[in-house]
Amino acid sequence: MHMTNKADNDSKDLDLLNFLAEKPEVSQAEIAKQLGFAVGTVNQRLKALVRKGYLQSTPGTKRKINHQLTKDGQTTRERMNAAKIDASFSAFRTLRAQMLNALADCELKDMNEIGLAGQGDALEICRLIAVDRGFKIVSKTKGLPVIRVAGLELKINFPSSSLKK
């Protein structure tokens, strides 16, 4: 049994393992196209996954090589997918706690309208939390608090008039 450090695998390896679990009889060019990798990267990664014992290669049709996940490959794929989900939920819990704290600060100042700034999934999560808590999200924020979302970091800016309360 091949032992490997968890850090030896990354998200590209997981993408390849997930893809090949569904489509083992696909060309490297098609893998590269579907995953957005260079063909050379696919070739290099596939060879490494075979060396690690996660894939077994067999000749296919039309000069293709079929890559089947081995038992170790399937176990590694499952572990990596679980770790990815755990990391996502950990990030969500961190973001949620910060957003609830920011909203509690707004509630203390009797403010139920806020502005949100930022981009991406973290902003959308914050928007959903705010709406769920009964806050109105507005675009004209003069005189209102604005919560800025940058990755997993939140900063709340209260208007200067509200700080004197």
Secondary structure in CASP SS format (residue, H / E / C, confidence):
PFRMAT SS
TARGET T0000
AUTHOR 0000-0000-0000
METHOD secondary structure of the structure
MODEL  1
M C 1.00
H C 1.00
M C 1.00
T C 1.00
N C 1.00
K H 1.00
A H 1.00
D H 1.00
N C 1.00
D C 1.00
S H 1.00
K H 1.00
D H 1.00
L H 1.00
D H 1.00
L H 1.00
L H 1.00
N H 1.00
F H 1.00
L H 1.00
A H 1.00
E H 1.00
K C 1.00
P C 1.00
E C 1.00
V C 1.00
S C 1.00
Q H 1.00
A H 1.00
E H 1.00
I H 1.00
A H 1.00
K H 1.00
Q H 1.00
L H 1.00
G C 1.00
F C 1.00
A C 1.00
V H 1.00
G H 1.00
T H 1.00
V H 1.00
N H 1.00
Q H 1.00
R H 1.00
L H 1.00
K H 1.00
A H 1.00
L H 1.00
V H 1.00
R H 1.00
K C 1.00
G C 1.00
Y C 1.00
L E 1.00
Q E 1.00
S E 1.00
T E 1.00
P E 1.00
G C 1.00
T C 1.00
K C 1.00
R C 1.00
K C 1.00
I E 1.00
N E 1.00
H E 1.00
Q E 1.00
L E 1.00
T C 1.00
K H 1.00
D H 1.00
G H 1.00
Q H 1.00
T H 1.00
T H 1.00
R H 1.00
E H 1.00
R H 1.00
M H 1.00
N H 1.00
A H 1.00
A H 1.00
K H 1.00
I H 1.00
D H 1.00
A H 1.00
S H 1.00
F H 1.00
S H 1.00
A H 1.00
F H 1.00
R H 1.00
T H 1.00
L H 1.00
R H 1.00
A H 1.00
Q H 1.00
M H 1.00
L H 1.00
N H 1.00
A H 1.00
L H 1.00
A H 1.00
D H 1.00
C H 1.00
E H 1.00
L H 1.00
K C 1.00
D C 1.00
M C 1.00
N C 1.00
E E 1.00
I E 1.00
G E 1.00
L E 1.00
A E 1.00
G E 1.00
Q C 1.00
G H 1.00
D H 1.00
A H 1.00
L H 1.00
E H 1.00
I H 1.00
C H 1.00
R H 1.00
L H 1.00
I H 1.00
A H 1.00
V H 1.00
D H 1.00
R C 1.00
G C 1.00
F C 1.00
K E 1.00
I E 1.00
V C 1.00
S C 1.00
K C 1.00
T C 1.00
K C 1.00
G C 1.00
L C 1.00
P C 1.00
V E 1.00
I E 1.00
R E 1.00
V E 1.00
A E 1.00
G C 1.00
L C 1.00
E E 1.00
L E 1.00
K E 1.00
I E 1.00
N E 1.00
F C 1.00
P C 1.00
S H 1.00
S H 1.00
S H 1.00
L H 1.00
K C 1.00
K C 1.00
END
